[in-house]
Amino acid sequence: MTKNILMTTGDIKKDYKILGLTSNYFSSIVNKEPKTSEDVFAFVTNKLKENAEKMGGDAIIAVRFQREYVGGGYVQGSTLFAYGTVVKFL
């Protein structure tokens, strides 16, 4: 279980030190679970938070999400990719 890691698509009004970047993705082409969009979003964001905690971070700022759809032939599905900057509050 991860501690309460703050995530935001913007910046925060606190002093912080940048620890590095974190990223994760989910591809329905490779993975069959989870099924719903909400579950996929939760899966990816939880992995980002786990990564940030391992780095000793308190927050992830400037988080970005990108979804790609693949369709045609025998392969169909989607991928959700997310990344952000891990910071530690001073």
PDB file with one MODEL, atoms N, CA, C and O in Angstrom:
MODEL        1
ATOM      1  N   MET A   1       0.848  -1.191   0.000  1.00  0.00           N
ATOM      2  CA  MET A   1       0.000   0.000   0.000  1.00  0.00           C
ATOM      3  C   MET A   1       0.886   1.243   0.000  1.00  0.00           C
ATOM      4  O   MET A   1       1.816   1.357   0.798  1.00  0.00           O
ATOM      5  N   THR A   2       0.587   2.161  -0.897  1.00  0.00           N
ATOM      6  CA  THR A   2       1.400   3.365  -1.009  1.00  0.00           C
ATOM      7  C   THR A   2       0.896   4.442  -0.068  1.00  0.00           C
ATOM      8  O   THR A   2      -0.281   4.481   0.289  1.00  0.00           O
ATOM      9  N   LYS A   3       1.814   5.318   0.328  1.00  0.00           N
ATOM     10  CA  LYS A   3       1.400   6.465   1.129  1.00  0.00           C
ATOM     11  C   LYS A   3       0.607   7.408   0.242  1.00  0.00           C
ATOM     12  O   LYS A   3       0.460   7.162  -0.955  1.00  0.00           O
ATOM     13  N   ASN A   4       0.108   8.459   0.806  1.00  0.00           N
ATOM     14  CA  ASN A   4      -0.737   9.396   0.072  1.00  0.00           C
ATOM     15  C   ASN A   4       0.116  10.289  -0.828  1.00  0.00           C
ATOM     16  O   ASN A   4       0.550  11.361  -0.404  1.00  0.00           O
ATOM     17  N   ILE A   5       0.357   9.861  -2.053  1.00  0.00           N
ATOM     18  CA  ILE A   5       1.153  10.618  -3.021  1.00  0.00           C
ATOM     19  C   ILE A   5       0.213  11.560  -3.776  1.00  0.00           C
ATOM     20  O   ILE A   5      -0.783  11.126  -4.356  1.00  0.00           O
ATOM     21  N   LEU A   6       0.538  12.841  -3.761  1.00  0.00           N
ATOM     22  CA  LEU A   6      -0.236  13.838  -4.488  1.00  0.00           C
ATOM     23  C   LEU A   6       0.092  13.732  -5.973  1.00  0.00           C
ATOM     24  O   LEU A   6       1.256  13.595  -6.348  1.00  0.00           O
ATOM     25  N   MET A   7      -0.937  13.796  -6.817  1.00  0.00           N
ATOM     26  CA  MET A   7      -0.729  13.821  -8.272  1.00  0.00           C
ATOM     27  C   MET A   7      -1.470  15.016  -8.845  1.00  0.00           C
ATOM     28  O   MET A   7      -2.611  15.286  -8.472  1.00  0.00           O
ATOM     29  N   THR A   8      -0.815  15.732  -9.753  1.00  0.00           N
ATOM     30  CA  THR A   8      -1.451  16.873 -10.388  1.00  0.00           C
ATOM     31  C   THR A   8      -0.938  17.032 -11.815  1.00  0.00           C
ATOM     32  O   THR A   8       0.206  16.692 -12.117  1.00  0.00           O
ATOM     33  N   THR A   9      -1.787  17.547 -12.676  1.00  0.00           N
ATOM     34  CA  THR A   9      -1.376  17.801 -14.054  1.00  0.00           C
ATOM     35  C   THR A   9      -0.651  19.135 -14.172  1.00  0.00           C
ATOM     36  O   THR A   9      -0.118  19.463 -15.232  1.00  0.00           O
ATOM     37  N   GLY A  10      -0.628  19.903 -13.090  1.00  0.00           N
ATOM     38  CA  GLY A  10       0.061  21.191 -13.085  1.00  0.00           C
ATOM     39  C   GLY A  10       1.226  21.182 -12.110  1.00  0.00           C
ATOM     40  O   GLY A  10       1.802  20.138 -11.806  1.00  0.00           O
ATOM     41  N   ASP A  11       1.557  22.379 -11.629  1.00  0.00           N
ATOM     42  CA  ASP A  11       2.613  22.540 -10.645  1.00  0.00           C
ATOM     43  C   ASP A  11       1.964  22.691  -9.273  1.00  0.00           C
ATOM     44  O   ASP A  11       0.738  22.743  -9.172  1.00  0.00           O
ATOM     45  N   ILE A  12       2.767  22.761  -8.225  1.00  0.00           N
ATOM     46  CA  ILE A  12       2.252  22.960  -6.878  1.00  0.00           C
ATOM     47  C   ILE A  12       2.930  24.175  -6.261  1.00  0.00           C
ATOM     48  O   ILE A  12       4.044  24.537  -6.639  1.00  0.00           O
ATOM     49  N   LYS A  13       2.257  24.791  -5.321  1.00  0.00           N
ATOM     50  CA  LYS A  13       2.782  25.992  -4.671  1.00  0.00           C
ATOM     51  C   LYS A  13       3.461  25.623  -3.366  1.00  0.00           C
ATOM     52  O   LYS A  13       3.106  26.131  -2.302  1.00  0.00           O
ATOM     53  N   LYS A  14       4.437  24.736  -3.455  1.00  0.00           N
ATOM     54  CA  LYS A  14       5.268  24.318  -2.338  1.00  0.00           C
ATOM     55  C   LYS A  14       6.692  24.230  -2.847  1.00  0.00           C
ATOM     56  O   LYS A  14       6.928  23.988  -4.031  1.00  0.00           O
ATOM     57  N   ASP A  15       7.628  24.425  -1.955  1.00  0.00           N
ATOM     58  CA  ASP A  15       9.024  24.217  -2.336  1.00  0.00           C
ATOM     59  C   ASP A  15       9.290  22.725  -2.419  1.00  0.00           C
ATOM     60  O   ASP A  15       8.865  21.957  -1.556  1.00  0.00           O
ATOM     61  N   TYR A  16       9.998  22.320  -3.468  1.00  0.00           N
ATOM     62  CA  TYR A  16      10.286  20.900  -3.659  1.00  0.00           C
ATOM     63  C   TYR A  16      11.603  20.704  -4.384  1.00  0.00           C
ATOM     64  O   TYR A  16      12.160  21.618  -4.992  1.00  0.00           O
ATOM     65  N   LYS A  17      12.072  19.471  -4.292  1.00  0.00           N
ATOM     66  CA  LYS A  17      13.258  19.033  -5.027  1.00  0.00           C
ATOM     67  C   LYS A  17      12.806  17.975  -6.028  1.00  0.00           C
ATOM     68  O   LYS A  17      12.049  17.071  -5.675  1.00  0.00           O
ATOM     69  N   ILE A  18      13.261  18.081  -7.265  1.00  0.00           N
ATOM     70  CA  ILE A  18      12.911  17.099  -8.290  1.00  0.00           C
ATOM     71  C   ILE A  18      13.758  15.849  -8.091  1.00  0.00           C
ATOM     72  O   ILE A  18      14.985  15.924  -8.015  1.00  0.00           O
ATOM     73  N   LEU A  19      13.094  14.699  -8.007  1.00  0.00           N
ATOM     74  CA  LEU A  19      13.788  13.424  -7.836  1.00  0.00           C
ATOM     75  C   LEU A  19      13.977  12.679  -9.152  1.00  0.00           C
ATOM     76  O   LEU A  19      14.914  11.893  -9.293  1.00  0.00           O
ATOM     77  N   GLY A  20      13.098  12.919 -10.108  1.00  0.00           N
ATOM     78  CA  GLY A  20      13.206  12.238 -11.399  1.00  0.00           C
ATOM     79  C   GLY A  20      11.845  12.050 -12.037  1.00  0.00           C
ATOM     80  O   GLY A  20      10.850  12.625 -11.595  1.00  0.00           O
ATOM     81  N   LEU A  21      11.814  11.250 -13.068  1.00  0.00           N
ATOM     82  CA  LEU A  21      10.588  10.989 -13.810  1.00  0.00           C
ATOM     83  C   LEU A  21      10.054   9.603 -13.491  1.00  0.00           C
ATOM     84  O   LEU A  21      10.806   8.696 -13.135  1.00  0.00           O
ATOM     85  N   THR A  22       8.743   9.458 -13.627  1.00  0.00           N
ATOM     86  CA  THR A  22       8.113   8.151 -13.512  1.00  0.00           C
ATOM     87  C   THR A  22       7.162   7.985 -14.683  1.00  0.00           C
ATOM     88  O   THR A  22       6.601   8.959 -15.184  1.00  0.00           O
ATOM     89  N   SER A  23       6.987   6.757 -15.109  1.00  0.00           N
ATOM     90  CA  SER A  23       6.053   6.483 -16.200  1.00  0.00           C
ATOM     91  C   SER A  23       5.517   5.064 -16.050  1.00  0.00           C
ATOM     92  O   SER A  23       6.126   4.212 -15.402  1.00  0.00           O
ATOM     93  N   ASN A  24       4.381   4.840 -16.657  1.00  0.00           N
ATOM     94  CA  ASN A  24       3.799   3.510 -16.707  1.00  0.00           C
ATOM     95  C   ASN A  24       2.766   3.485 -17.817  1.00  0.00           C
ATOM     96  O   ASN A  24       2.328   4.527 -18.304  1.00  0.00           O
ATOM     97  N   TYR A  25       2.381   2.275 -18.209  1.00  0.00           N
ATOM     98  CA  TYR A  25       1.372   2.152 -19.256  1.00  0.00           C
ATOM     99  C   TYR A  25       0.568   0.883 -19.039  1.00  0.00           C
ATOM    100  O   TYR A  25       0.972  -0.016 -18.302  1.00  0.00           O
ATOM    101  N   PHE A  26      -0.563   0.834 -19.690  1.00  0.00           N
ATOM    102  CA  PHE A  26      -1.383  -0.370 -19.737  1.00  0.00           C
ATOM    103  C   PHE A  26      -1.813  -0.565 -21.179  1.00  0.00           C
ATOM    104  O   PHE A  26      -2.302   0.367 -21.817  1.00  0.00           O
ATOM    105  N   SER A  27      -1.635  -1.761 -21.688  1.00  0.00           N
ATOM    106  CA  SER A  27      -2.031  -2.085 -23.050  1.00  0.00           C
ATOM    107  C   SER A  27      -3.039  -3.219 -23.032  1.00  0.00           C
ATOM    108  O   SER A  27      -2.750  -4.303 -22.525  1.00  0.00           O
ATOM    109  N   SER A  28      -4.212  -2.978 -23.577  1.00  0.00           N
ATOM    110  CA  SER A  28      -5.222  -4.032 -23.631  1.00  0.00           C
ATOM    111  C   SER A  28      -4.861  -5.089 -24.668  1.00  0.00           C
ATOM    112  O   SER A  28      -5.459  -6.165 -24.694  1.00  0.00           O
ATOM    113  N   ILE A  29      -3.890  -4.789 -25.518  1.00  0.00           N
ATOM    114  CA  ILE A  29      -3.448  -5.767 -26.507  1.00  0.00           C
ATOM    115  C   ILE A  29      -2.652  -6.874 -25.814  1.00  0.00           C
ATOM    116  O   ILE A  29      -2.744  -8.041 -26.195  1.00  0.00           O
ATOM    117  N   VAL A  30      -1.877  -6.507 -24.801  1.00  0.00           N
ATOM    118  CA  VAL A  30      -1.038  -7.457 -24.073  1.00  0.00           C
ATOM    119  C   VAL A  30      -1.757  -8.005 -22.841  1.00  0.00           C
ATOM    120  O   VAL A  30      -1.700  -9.204 -22.567  1.00  0.00           O
ATOM    121  N   ASN A  31      -2.432  -7.126 -22.101  1.00  0.00           N
ATOM    122  CA  ASN A  31      -3.100  -7.487 -20.851  1.00  0.00           C
ATOM    123  C   ASN A  31      -4.609  -7.586 -21.049  1.00  0.00           C
ATOM    124  O   ASN A  31      -5.194  -6.781 -21.775  1.00  0.00           O
ATOM    125  N   LYS A  32      -5.219  -8.529 -20.431  1.00  0.00           N
ATOM    126  CA  LYS A  32      -6.671  -8.691 -20.561  1.00  0.00           C
ATOM    127  C   LYS A  32      -7.436  -8.069 -19.392  1.00  0.00           C
ATOM    128  O   LYS A  32      -8.638  -7.831 -19.507  1.00  0.00           O
ATOM    129  N   GLU A  33      -6.773  -7.805 -18.285  1.00  0.00           N
ATOM    130  CA  GLU A  33      -7.405  -7.173 -17.130  1.00  0.00           C
ATOM    131  C   GLU A  33      -6.617  -5.931 -16.778  1.00  0.00           C
ATOM    132  O   GLU A  33      -5.405  -5.936 -16.994  1.00  0.00           O
ATOM    133  N   PRO A  34      -7.193  -4.881 -16.260  1.00  0.00           N
ATOM    134  CA  PRO A  34      -8.607  -4.635 -16.022  1.00  0.00           C
ATOM    135  C   PRO A  34      -9.352  -4.302 -17.310  1.00  0.00           C
ATOM    136  O   PRO A  34      -8.740  -4.069 -18.353  1.00  0.00           O
ATOM    137  N   LYS A  35     -10.663  -4.283 -17.223  1.00  0.00           N
ATOM    138  CA  LYS A  35     -11.501  -4.125 -18.408  1.00  0.00           C
ATOM    139  C   LYS A  35     -12.019  -2.707 -18.624  1.00  0.00           C
ATOM    140  O   LYS A  35     -11.988  -2.216 -19.753  1.00  0.00           O
ATOM    141  N   THR A  36     -12.498  -2.027 -17.565  1.00  0.00           N
ATOM    142  CA  THR A  36     -13.136  -0.726 -17.749  1.00  0.00           C
ATOM    143  C   THR A  36     -12.094   0.397 -17.822  1.00  0.00           C
ATOM    144  O   THR A  36     -10.967   0.236 -17.354  1.00  0.00           O
ATOM    145  N   SER A  37     -12.473   1.516 -18.404  1.00  0.00           N
ATOM    146  CA  SER A  37     -11.581   2.672 -18.493  1.00  0.00           C
ATOM    147  C   SER A  37     -11.185   3.167 -17.116  1.00  0.00           C
ATOM    148  O   SER A  37     -10.039   3.560 -16.898  1.00  0.00           O
ATOM    149  N   GLU A  38     -12.137   3.148 -16.177  1.00  0.00           N
ATOM    150  CA  GLU A  38     -11.846   3.590 -14.812  1.00  0.00           C
ATOM    151  C   GLU A  38     -10.812   2.679 -14.164  1.00  0.00           C
ATOM    152  O   GLU A  38      -9.914   3.159 -13.472  1.00  0.00           O
ATOM    153  N   ASP A  39     -10.928   1.376 -14.379  1.00  0.00           N
ATOM    154  CA  ASP A  39      -9.965   0.427 -13.813  1.00  0.00           C
ATOM    155  C   ASP A  39      -8.582   0.602 -14.433  1.00  0.00           C
ATOM    156  O   ASP A  39      -7.571   0.498 -13.738  1.00  0.00           O
ATOM    157  N   VAL A  40      -8.535   0.866 -15.728  1.00  0.00           N
ATOM    158  CA  VAL A  40      -7.252   1.076 -16.412  1.00  0.00           C
ATOM    159  C   VAL A  40      -6.585   2.339 -15.869  1.00  0.00           C
ATOM    160  O   VAL A  40      -5.387   2.337 -15.587  1.00  0.00           O
ATOM    161  N   PHE A  41      -7.362   3.419 -15.724  1.00  0.00           N
ATOM    162  CA  PHE A  41      -6.832   4.670 -15.184  1.00  0.00           C
ATOM    163  C   PHE A  41      -6.294   4.448 -13.767  1.00  0.00           C
ATOM    164  O   PHE A  41      -5.195   4.901 -13.445  1.00  0.00           O
ATOM    165  N   ALA A  42      -7.059   3.759 -12.927  1.00  0.00           N
ATOM    166  CA  ALA A  42      -6.634   3.478 -11.549  1.00  0.00           C
ATOM    167  C   ALA A  42      -5.363   2.628 -11.532  1.00  0.00           C
ATOM    168  O   ALA A  42      -4.463   2.877 -10.730  1.00  0.00           O
ATOM    169  N   PHE A  43      -5.285   1.636 -12.405  1.00  0.00           N
ATOM    170  CA  PHE A  43      -4.107   0.770 -12.492  1.00  0.00           C
ATOM    171  C   PHE A  43      -2.853   1.593 -12.810  1.00  0.00           C
ATOM    172  O   PHE A  43      -1.829   1.460 -12.140  1.00  0.00           O
ATOM    173  N   VAL A  44      -2.944   2.434 -13.825  1.00  0.00           N
ATOM    174  CA  VAL A  44      -1.788   3.224 -14.259  1.00  0.00           C
ATOM    175  C   VAL A  44      -1.401   4.250 -13.199  1.00  0.00           C
ATOM    176  O   VAL A  44      -0.216   4.391 -12.897  1.00  0.00           O
ATOM    177  N   THR A  45      -2.360   4.964 -12.628  1.00  0.00           N
ATOM    178  CA  THR A  45      -2.026   5.979 -11.630  1.00  0.00           C
ATOM    179  C   THR A  45      -1.475   5.344 -10.350  1.00  0.00           C
ATOM    180  O   THR A  45      -0.586   5.914  -9.717  1.00  0.00           O
ATOM    181  N   ASN A  46      -1.984   4.182  -9.963  1.00  0.00           N
ATOM    182  CA  ASN A  46      -1.443   3.496  -8.788  1.00  0.00           C
ATOM    183  C   ASN A  46       0.010   3.079  -9.012  1.00  0.00           C
ATOM    184  O   ASN A  46       0.829   3.166  -8.098  1.00  0.00           O
ATOM    185  N   LYS A  47       0.329   2.629 -10.219  1.00  0.00           N
ATOM    186  CA  LYS A  47       1.712   2.262 -10.534  1.00  0.00           C
ATOM    187  C   LYS A  47       2.628   3.490 -10.489  1.00  0.00           C
ATOM    188  O   LYS A  47       3.763   3.397 -10.023  1.00  0.00           O
ATOM    189  N   LEU A  48       2.143   4.632 -10.970  1.00  0.00           N
ATOM    190  CA  LEU A  48       2.934   5.855 -10.887  1.00  0.00           C
ATOM    191  C   LEU A  48       3.230   6.198  -9.427  1.00  0.00           C
ATOM    192  O   LEU A  48       4.357   6.547  -9.074  1.00  0.00           O
ATOM    193  N   LYS A  49       2.202   6.093  -8.587  1.00  0.00           N
ATOM    194  CA  LYS A  49       2.369   6.392  -7.161  1.00  0.00           C
ATOM    195  C   LYS A  49       3.324   5.416  -6.488  1.00  0.00           C
ATOM    196  O   LYS A  49       4.124   5.820  -5.643  1.00  0.00           O
ATOM    197  N   GLU A  50       3.253   4.138  -6.847  1.00  0.00           N
ATOM    198  CA  GLU A  50       4.188   3.151  -6.297  1.00  0.00           C
ATOM    199  C   GLU A  50       5.624   3.510  -6.676  1.00  0.00           C
ATOM    200  O   GLU A  50       6.528   3.440  -5.844  1.00  0.00           O
ATOM    201  N   ASN A  51       5.826   3.894  -7.934  1.00  0.00           N
ATOM    202  CA  ASN A  51       7.157   4.292  -8.395  1.00  0.00           C
ATOM    203  C   ASN A  51       7.655   5.514  -7.621  1.00  0.00           C
ATOM    204  O   ASN A  51       8.812   5.560  -7.203  1.00  0.00           O
ATOM    205  N   ALA A  52       6.777   6.503  -7.432  1.00  0.00           N
ATOM    206  CA  ALA A  52       7.154   7.724  -6.721  1.00  0.00           C
ATOM    207  C   ALA A  52       7.524   7.411  -5.275  1.00  0.00           C
ATOM    208  O   ALA A  52       8.475   7.979  -4.739  1.00  0.00           O
ATOM    209  N   GLU A  53       6.784   6.522  -4.652  1.00  0.00           N
ATOM    210  CA  GLU A  53       7.083   6.145  -3.269  1.00  0.00           C
ATOM    211  C   GLU A  53       8.447   5.459  -3.169  1.00  0.00           C
ATOM    212  O   GLU A  53       9.213   5.732  -2.245  1.00  0.00           O
ATOM    213  N   LYS A  54       8.748   4.577  -4.112  1.00  0.00           N
ATOM    214  CA  LYS A  54      10.051   3.900  -4.128  1.00  0.00           C
ATOM    215  C   LYS A  54      11.193   4.897  -4.288  1.00  0.00           C
ATOM    216  O   LYS A  54      12.302   4.662  -3.808  1.00  0.00           O
ATOM    217  N   MET A  55      10.920   6.014  -4.967  1.00  0.00           N
ATOM    218  CA  MET A  55      11.929   7.052  -5.173  1.00  0.00           C
ATOM    219  C   MET A  55      12.021   7.987  -3.966  1.00  0.00           C
ATOM    220  O   MET A  55      12.916   8.830  -3.911  1.00  0.00           O
ATOM    221  N   GLY A  56      11.112   7.853  -3.001  1.00  0.00           N
ATOM    222  CA  GLY A  56      11.109   8.730  -1.839  1.00  0.00           C
ATOM    223  C   GLY A  56      10.348  10.022  -2.063  1.00  0.00           C
ATOM    224  O   GLY A  56      10.548  10.994  -1.335  1.00  0.00           O
ATOM    225  N   GLY A  57       9.472  10.045  -3.068  1.00  0.00           N
ATOM    226  CA  GLY A  57       8.741  11.255  -3.409  1.00  0.00           C
ATOM    227  C   GLY A  57       7.486  11.476  -2.586  1.00  0.00           C
ATOM    228  O   GLY A  57       6.951  10.561  -1.961  1.00  0.00           O
ATOM    229  N   ASP A  58       7.032  12.732  -2.607  1.00  0.00           N
ATOM    230  CA  ASP A  58       5.783  13.130  -1.946  1.00  0.00           C
ATOM    231  C   ASP A  58       4.684  13.438  -2.952  1.00  0.00           C
ATOM    232  O   ASP A  58       3.500  13.394  -2.619  1.00  0.00           O
ATOM    233  N   ALA A  59       5.081  13.750  -4.190  1.00  0.00           N
ATOM    234  CA  ALA A  59       4.094  14.145  -5.196  1.00  0.00           C
ATOM    235  C   ALA A  59       4.620  13.842  -6.595  1.00  0.00           C
ATOM    236  O   ALA A  59       5.817  13.647  -6.810  1.00  0.00           O
ATOM    237  N   ILE A  60       3.681  13.812  -7.535  1.00  0.00           N
ATOM    238  CA  ILE A  60       4.007  13.709  -8.958  1.00  0.00           C
ATOM    239  C   ILE A  60       3.333  14.892  -9.622  1.00  0.00           C
ATOM    240  O   ILE A  60       2.111  15.028  -9.578  1.00  0.00           O
ATOM    241  N   ILE A  61       4.143  15.755 -10.244  1.00  0.00           N
ATOM    242  CA  ILE A  61       3.606  16.955 -10.878  1.00  0.00           C
ATOM    243  C   ILE A  61       3.707  16.830 -12.397  1.00  0.00           C
ATOM    244  O   ILE A  61       4.413  15.970 -12.923  1.00  0.00           O
ATOM    245  N   ALA A  62       2.984  17.707 -13.085  1.00  0.00           N
ATOM    246  CA  ALA A  62       2.994  17.760 -14.553  1.00  0.00           C
ATOM    247  C   ALA A  62       2.673  16.394 -15.159  1.00  0.00           C
ATOM    248  O   ALA A  62       3.285  15.987 -16.146  1.00  0.00           O
ATOM    249  N   VAL A  63       1.715  15.696 -14.566  1.00  0.00           N
ATOM    250  CA  VAL A  63       1.333  14.366 -15.059  1.00  0.00           C
ATOM    251  C   VAL A  63       0.629  14.520 -16.406  1.00  0.00           C
ATOM    252  O   VAL A  63      -0.215  15.398 -16.584  1.00  0.00           O
ATOM    253  N   ARG A  64       0.985  13.667 -17.333  1.00  0.00           N
ATOM    254  CA  ARG A  64       0.383  13.655 -18.667  1.00  0.00           C
ATOM    255  C   ARG A  64      -0.096  12.242 -18.988  1.00  0.00           C
ATOM    256  O   ARG A  64       0.514  11.250 -18.587  1.00  0.00           O
ATOM    257  N   PHE A  65      -1.196  12.180 -19.718  1.00  0.00           N
ATOM    258  CA  PHE A  65      -1.778  10.906 -20.139  1.00  0.00           C
ATOM    259  C   PHE A  65      -1.930  10.913 -21.645  1.00  0.00           C
ATOM    260  O   PHE A  65      -2.274  11.931 -22.246  1.00  0.00           O
ATOM    261  N   GLN A  66      -1.668   9.765 -22.247  1.00  0.00           N
ATOM    262  CA  GLN A  66      -1.846   9.610 -23.689  1.00  0.00           C
ATOM    263  C   GLN A  66      -2.491   8.265 -23.955  1.00  0.00           C
ATOM    264  O   GLN A  66      -2.019   7.236 -23.471  1.00  0.00           O
ATOM    265  N   ARG A  67      -3.569   8.271 -24.722  1.00  0.00           N
ATOM    266  CA  ARG A  67      -4.246   7.032 -25.084  1.00  0.00           C
ATOM    267  C   ARG A  67      -4.119   6.835 -26.587  1.00  0.00           C
ATOM    268  O   ARG A  67      -4.340   7.751 -27.378  1.00  0.00           O
ATOM    269  N   GLU A  68      -3.759   5.618 -26.951  1.00  0.00           N
ATOM    270  CA  GLU A  68      -3.662   5.263 -28.369  1.00  0.00           C
ATOM    271  C   GLU A  68      -4.579   4.087 -28.644  1.00  0.00           C
ATOM    272  O   GLU A  68      -4.640   3.136 -27.865  1.00  0.00           O
ATOM    273  N   TYR A  69      -5.280   4.159 -29.743  1.00  0.00           N
ATOM    274  CA  TYR A  69      -6.155   3.067 -30.164  1.00  0.00           C
ATOM    275  C   TYR A  69      -5.541   2.366 -31.358  1.00  0.00           C
ATOM    276  O   TYR A  69      -5.062   3.007 -32.293  1.00  0.00           O
ATOM    277  N   VAL A  70      -5.559   1.045 -31.317  1.00  0.00           N
ATOM    278  CA  VAL A  70      -5.039   0.238 -32.401  1.00  0.00           C
ATOM    279  C   VAL A  70      -6.197  -0.595 -32.931  1.00  0.00           C
ATOM    280  O   VAL A  70      -6.874  -1.289 -32.173  1.00  0.00           O
ATOM    281  N   GLY A  71      -6.413  -0.522 -34.210  1.00  0.00           N
ATOM    282  CA  GLY A  71      -7.492  -1.307 -34.789  1.00  0.00           C
ATOM    283  C   GLY A  71      -7.179  -1.668 -36.222  1.00  0.00           C
ATOM    284  O   GLY A  71      -6.623  -0.873 -36.979  1.00  0.00           O
ATOM    285  N   GLY A  72      -7.541  -2.855 -36.567  1.00  0.00           N
ATOM    286  CA  GLY A  72      -7.299  -3.302 -37.925  1.00  0.00           C
ATOM    287  C   GLY A  72      -6.772  -4.717 -37.926  1.00  0.00           C
ATOM    288  O   GLY A  72      -5.931  -5.082 -37.104  1.00  0.00           O
ATOM    289  N   GLY A  73      -7.255  -5.486 -38.823  1.00  0.00           N
ATOM    290  CA  GLY A  73      -6.796  -6.865 -38.891  1.00  0.00           C
ATOM    291  C   GLY A  73      -7.194  -7.641 -37.645  1.00  0.00           C
ATOM    292  O   GLY A  73      -8.319  -7.532 -37.158  1.00  0.00           O
ATOM    293  N   TYR A  74      -6.266  -8.412 -37.149  1.00  0.00           N
ATOM    294  CA  TYR A  74      -6.540  -9.263 -35.996  1.00  0.00           C
ATOM    295  C   TYR A  74      -6.238  -8.586 -34.664  1.00  0.00           C
ATOM    296  O   TYR A  74      -6.612  -9.097 -33.609  1.00  0.00           O
ATOM    297  N   VAL A  75      -5.566  -7.442 -34.706  1.00  0.00           N
ATOM    298  CA  VAL A  75      -5.165  -6.765 -33.473  1.00  0.00           C
ATOM    299  C   VAL A  75      -6.033  -5.541 -33.255  1.00  0.00           C
ATOM    300  O   VAL A  75      -6.100  -4.651 -34.103  1.00  0.00           O
ATOM    301  N   GLN A  76      -6.701  -5.507 -32.104  1.00  0.00           N
ATOM    302  CA  GLN A  76      -7.486  -4.345 -31.725  1.00  0.00           C
ATOM    303  C   GLN A  76      -7.324  -4.121 -30.238  1.00  0.00           C
ATOM    304  O   GLN A  76      -7.256  -5.071 -29.458  1.00  0.00           O
ATOM    305  N   GLY A  77      -7.262  -2.866 -29.851  1.00  0.00           N
ATOM    306  CA  GLY A  77      -7.144  -2.552 -28.435  1.00  0.00           C
ATOM    307  C   GLY A  77      -6.680  -1.129 -28.241  1.00  0.00           C
ATOM    308  O   GLY A  77      -6.697  -0.318 -29.168  1.00  0.00           O
ATOM    309  N   SER A  78      -6.266  -0.837 -27.024  1.00  0.00           N
ATOM    310  CA  SER A  78      -5.804   0.504 -26.709  1.00  0.00           C
ATOM    311  C   SER A  78      -4.685   0.443 -25.676  1.00  0.00           C
ATOM    312  O   SER A  78      -4.514  -0.548 -24.967  1.00  0.00           O
ATOM    313  N   THR A  79      -3.935   1.530 -25.618  1.00  0.00           N
ATOM    314  CA  THR A  79      -2.864   1.669 -24.650  1.00  0.00           C
ATOM    315  C   THR A  79      -3.029   3.019 -23.963  1.00  0.00           C
ATOM    316  O   THR A  79      -3.274   4.031 -24.619  1.00  0.00           O
ATOM    317  N   LEU A  80      -2.893   3.027 -22.633  1.00  0.00           N
ATOM    318  CA  LEU A  80      -2.875   4.266 -21.871  1.00  0.00           C
ATOM    319  C   LEU A  80      -1.474   4.416 -21.295  1.00  0.00           C
ATOM    320  O   LEU A  80      -1.008   3.564 -20.539  1.00  0.00           O
ATOM    321  N   PHE A  81      -0.807   5.511 -21.661  1.00  0.00           N
ATOM    322  CA  PHE A  81       0.542   5.804 -21.193  1.00  0.00           C
ATOM    323  C   PHE A  81       0.476   7.045 -20.316  1.00  0.00           C
ATOM    324  O   PHE A  81      -0.201   8.012 -20.664  1.00  0.00           O
ATOM    325  N   ALA A  82       1.180   7.031 -19.167  1.00  0.00           N
ATOM    326  CA  ALA A  82       1.193   8.175 -18.270  1.00  0.00           C
ATOM    327  C   ALA A  82       2.608   8.417 -17.757  1.00  0.00           C
ATOM    328  O   ALA A  82       3.383   7.479 -17.571  1.00  0.00           O
ATOM    329  N   TYR A  83       2.935   9.690 -17.533  1.00  0.00           N
ATOM    330  CA  TYR A  83       4.243  10.028 -16.987  1.00  0.00           C
ATOM    331  C   TYR A  83       4.150  11.336 -16.215  1.00  0.00           C
ATOM    332  O   TYR A  83       3.227  12.125 -16.419  1.00  0.00           O
ATOM    333  N   GLY A  84       5.109  11.557 -15.331  1.00  0.00           N
ATOM    334  CA  GLY A  84       5.142  12.784 -14.555  1.00  0.00           C
ATOM    335  C   GLY A  84       6.476  12.938 -13.847  1.00  0.00           C
ATOM    336  O   GLY A  84       7.334  12.058 -13.919  1.00  0.00           O
ATOM    337  N   THR A  85       6.643  14.058 -13.167  1.00  0.00           N
ATOM    338  CA  THR A  85       7.859  14.386 -12.452  1.00  0.00           C
ATOM    339  C   THR A  85       7.663  14.145 -10.962  1.00  0.00           C
ATOM    340  O   THR A  85       6.747  14.699 -10.354  1.00  0.00           O
ATOM    341  N   VAL A  86       8.518  13.323 -10.379  1.00  0.00           N
ATOM    342  CA  VAL A  86       8.434  13.001  -8.953  1.00  0.00           C
ATOM    343  C   VAL A  86       9.210  14.051  -8.167  1.00  0.00           C
ATOM    344  O   VAL A  86      10.359  14.360  -8.484  1.00  0.00           O
ATOM    345  N   VAL A  87       8.553  14.602  -7.123  1.00  0.00           N
ATOM    346  CA  VAL A  87       9.185  15.626  -6.297  1.00  0.00           C
ATOM    347  C   VAL A  87       9.098  15.273  -4.824  1.00  0.00           C
ATOM    348  O   VAL A  87       8.212  14.529  -4.402  1.00  0.00           O
ATOM    349  N   LYS A  88      10.028  15.815  -4.045  1.00  0.00           N
ATOM    350  CA  LYS A  88      10.050  15.674  -2.587  1.00  0.00           C
ATOM    351  C   LYS A  88       9.897  17.075  -2.003  1.00  0.00           C
ATOM    352  O   LYS A  88      10.624  17.996  -2.374  1.00  0.00           O
ATOM    353  N   PHE A  89       8.935  17.225  -1.075  1.00  0.00           N
ATOM    354  CA  PHE A  89       8.726  18.531  -0.443  1.00  0.00           C
ATOM    355  C   PHE A  89       9.901  18.881   0.459  1.00  0.00           C
ATOM    356  O   PHE A  89      10.458  18.018   1.137  1.00  0.00           O
ATOM    357  N   LEU A  90      10.272  20.162   0.457  1.00  0.00           N
ATOM    358  CA  LEU A  90      11.364  20.640   1.320  1.00  0.00           C
ATOM    359  C   LEU A  90      10.824  21.090   2.656  1.00  0.00           C
ATOM    360  O   LEU A  90      11.589  21.525   3.517  1.00  0.00           O
TER     361      LEU A  90
ENDMDL
END
